[in-house]
Amino acid sequence: MRNEAEVNRALKLYADTVRRICFMYLKNDADVEDVFQEVFLKYLLHPSSFESDAHEKAWLIRVSINACRDVLKSFFRKKVRSIEEIDVEPFYIQEQDKELLDAVLRLPPKYRNVIYLFYYEGYTAVEIAGILKKSENTVYTWLDRGRKELKKQLGGEWIGE
């Protein structure tokens, strides 16, 4: 179990990353906050130490993705619909980034994940392959296909290549 100082340091360094990844999957602030708390509770209870800050961040990303997937495949999520479908943008999205983020969120999950990790979190394709447990060539292929899909969605205006 980690001490309070370690958890506070991790929160300071990685809270935004975890929230953004969760929002990318769940698109709902309430679910994001639930998963966020779950991820950092797992971090608090994780018995092993990390090799480096990069290893710690990669572990938090992997745990976040898995927790989000668990929420998405839960019985409650599949069978229950909200009476009100409210489209509320989270506070951390800038207006000029909204169109691009909407396009990224419309991508199939495999492309969305690699695009997000590459452009928003700054990971290399090799690092993404390790995080997602996929081959490097698969990640390169998904990046290429994701870029092409974004370009098509944005009418050829996307310059992330």
C-alpha positions in Angstrom: 0.0 0.0 0.0 1.3 3.5 -0.9 1.5 6.4 1.5 -0.4 9.7 1.1 2.6 11.5 -0.3 3.0 9.0 -3.2 -0.7 9.1 -4.0 -0.8 12.9 -4.0 2.3 13.0 -6.3 0.6 10.6 -8.7 -2.6 12.6 -8.6 -0.7 15.8 -9.4 1.2 14.3 -12.3 -1.4 12.0 -13.8 -4.9 13.1 -12.9 -5.6 15.0 -16.1 -4.3 12.1 -18.2 -6.5 9.6 -16.4 -9.6 11.9 -16.7 -9.0 12.5 -20.4 -8.6 8.8 -21.2 -11.7 8.0 -19.2 -13.7 10.7 -20.9 -12.5 9.4 -24.3 -14.2 6.1 -23.5 -17.1 7.0 -21.3 -18.2 10.4 -22.6 -19.9 11.1 -19.3 -18.5 13.1 -16.4 -20.2 11.1 -13.7 -18.8 7.8 -15.0 -15.4 9.4 -15.5 -15.3 10.5 -11.9 -16.3 7.0 -10.7 -13.5 5.3 -12.8 -11.0 8.0 -11.8 -11.6 7.2 -8.1 -11.4 3.5 -8.9 -8.1 3.9 -10.8 -6.4 5.8 -8.0 -7.8 3.4 -5.3 -6.1 0.6 -7.3 -2.9 2.7 -7.4 -3.1 3.2 -3.6 -3.5 -0.5 -3.0 -1.0 -1.7 -5.7 1.8 -3.5 -3.8 4.6 -3.3 -6.3 6.9 -0.4 -7.0 7.3 1.0 -10.5 10.6 1.0 -12.4 10.2 4.6 -13.5 7.7 7.4 -13.8 7.1 6.2 -17.4 6.2 2.7 -16.1 3.9 4.2 -13.5 2.1 6.4 -16.1 1.8 3.4 -18.5 0.4 1.3 -15.6 -2.2 4.0 -14.8 -3.2 4.3 -18.5 -3.6 0.5 -18.8 -5.7 0.4 -15.6 -7.8 3.3 -16.8 -8.5 1.7 -20.1 -9.4 -1.6 -18.5 -11.7 0.1 -15.9 -13.5 2.0 -18.6 -14.0 -1.2 -20.6 -15.4 -2.9 -17.5 -17.9 0.0 -17.1 -18.9 -0.2 -20.8 -19.6 -3.9 -20.7 -21.4 -3.9 -17.4 -25.0 -5.1 -17.3 -26.3 -1.8 -16.0 -24.6 0.2 -18.8 -25.9 -2.1 -21.5 -29.5 -2.4 -20.3 -30.4 1.0 -18.7 -30.8 4.3 -20.6 -31.0 7.7 -19.0 -34.2 9.6 -19.4 -32.3 12.7 -20.3 -29.4 12.4 -22.7 -27.5 15.5 -21.8 -24.6 16.5 -24.0 -22.4 18.4 -21.5 -18.8 19.2 -22.5 -16.2 18.8 -19.7 -14.6 21.9 -18.5 -11.1 21.1 -19.8 -12.0 21.1 -23.5 -11.1 24.3 -25.3 -13.6 25.5 -27.9 -11.1 25.4 -30.8 -10.3 21.7 -30.0 -14.0 20.6 -29.9 -14.3 19.7 -33.6 -11.1 17.7 -33.6 -11.9 16.0 -30.4 -15.4 15.1 -31.7 -13.8 13.6 -34.8 -11.3 11.6 -32.6 -14.2 10.3 -30.4 -16.1 9.1 -33.5 -13.1 6.9 -34.6 -13.3 3.2 -33.9 -11.8 2.4 -30.5 -8.6 0.9 -31.8 -7.8 4.0 -33.9 -9.1 6.4 -31.2 -6.8 4.9 -28.6 -3.6 5.1 -30.6 -4.4 8.6 -32.0 -5.1 9.8 -28.4 -2.0 8.3 -26.9 0.3 9.4 -29.8 -0.9 13.0 -30.2 -2.4 14.0 -26.8 -0.1 12.1 -24.5 3.0 12.1 -26.6 3.8 8.4 -26.6 5.8 6.9 -29.4 4.3 4.0 -31.4 6.7 1.6 -29.7 5.5 2.8 -26.3 1.9 2.5 -27.3 2.5 -1.0 -28.5 3.8 -1.9 -25.1 0.8 -0.2 -23.3 -1.8 -1.8 -25.5 0.0 -5.1 -25.8 0.0 -5.0 -29.6 2.8 -5.3 -32.2 4.5 -2.1 -33.3 3.4 -2.7 -36.9 -0.2 -2.9 -35.7 0.1 0.4 -33.9 1.7 2.1 -37.0 -1.1 0.7 -39.2 -3.8 1.9 -36.8 -2.2 5.4 -36.6 -2.1 5.6 -40.4 -5.8 4.4 -40.8 -6.9 6.7 -37.9 -5.2 9.7 -39.5 -6.9 8.9 -42.9 -10.3 8.6 -41.2 -9.8 11.9 -39.4 -8.8 13.6 -42.6 -11.9 12.2 -44.3 -14.1 13.3 -41.3 -12.6 16.8 -41.3 -12.7 17.3 -45.0 -8.9 17.1 -45.5 -8.2 19.8 -43.0 -6.4 17.7 -40.4 -2.7 18.4 -40.3 -1.6 15.9 -37.6 0.5 13.9 -40.0 
